[in-house]
Amino acid sequence: MSVERLEVDHAAARLGWRHDGRQISLRVADLADAAVEAASGRIVALSRSGAGRLLLFDADGAAAGSIEAPAGYALSHLVPGEQGLAVVGQGDAPHDGWPDWHFRIDAGAASLTRAGPAY
């Protein structure tokens, strides 16, 4: 069974959802955003501590790893798209003439891939 009714409570820095009839609740320090990455079914939570990092959780609430911001970037917010879930990285210096980029999230492999400029 998958994640149902993902809720983000920024004020309390909490995530909540239902899975297999159970209510799951987790605290995430500096919580900025969260979404389900469809390909893996994992919850991706963006923590703004430092340059930002993505915390990964399985549907049952178990920690499934993390993804650090790429060197030279600060993670800003999650963006759903046709190619899957992405995160915006705000760069210190332009890459190919553009400072901010979308990075596609692969929560199964705990990796990011540069997907295109963030307009």
N, C-alpha and C positions, 0 to 999 in steps of 0.2 A: 504494500500500500504506500502511497506517496504522501507528501507534505500537504496538509490542508490548512487554509486560512492563516497564512503567515502574517504576523502582526509585528510591527516595529514600534517600540515605545522609546522615543529619543530621550525624554525627560528622565526615565528610570534606567536607561541604557539596558533595555531588555528586549529579547526576541521571544515570541511565543507562536506555537503552531500545534496542530493535532496530527498524530500519526498512530495508526492502528488503534484508534479509539482512546488514546491517551493524550493528555495535554502536556506539551513539552515547554519549558521556560528556561531561558539561559540569560545570564548577565554578560554583556560585552562592553568592556571599557572603551570609552570614547566612540560609541556606536554612531555611525553616520548614516548607514543605509544597509539594506539586506534584500536578497532575492533568492529564488530557487533557480539554479542552473539546470535547465531541462535535460541536457544530455546525461548527466550523472545523477540527477535528483537530489544533489547536495544543496544545502543552504550556504550561501556566500554572504558573509557579514563584513562590511567595510568598517574598520577601526581607524580613526584618524590619528592615533598615537604615532609620534615621529613623522615619517613621510607617508604614513598610511600603510596598512597591510590588510590582506583579505584573510579572514578566518573561515575555515571550512568545517561544516558539520554534516554528519549523516542524518537521515530522516528521524532516527531514534534519539538524536541529540548528542551522539558520541562525537568527540573532536576527530576531524579527519585531515588535519594539517593546516598549513597557512601558506600564503604567497606574499612575499615582500614586494614593495614598490620597485620598479626597475631603476637602476642607477640613474640619477639626474632627474627623477620625476617624483612628484607628490601625488598620491591618489586622491581624487576629488569626489566622484560619485559614480554609481552604477547606471548603465544604460542598456535596456533591452533592445535587441535588434534582430533583423532577419537571419543573421549569421550566428546568433546566440548572444548570451550575456556578455557585456563588456564593461570595463571600468575606464574612466577618463584619467589620464596621467598628465599633470601639468608640468611641463619641462622647464629646466633652468635655462636651456639654450635651444634654439631651433634645430630640428632634425629635418632635412630635406625642405628647409624654409618654413617649417611650422613648429611652434613650441608645444602645443597640446595634442595628444594622440589618444585614440581609442585602442585599448588592449583587450583582445578577446580572451575570455576566461575559460580554461579547461579545468574544471574542478576535479575531474577524475585523475588527471595527471598533475594537478597542483602547479599549473604553469600559465603564463601569459604570452600572447602573440600579438605583435603590433598589427593592428587591423586597418588603420587609416587616420587621417587628421580629424581632430575634434573641432567642429566649427562652432 
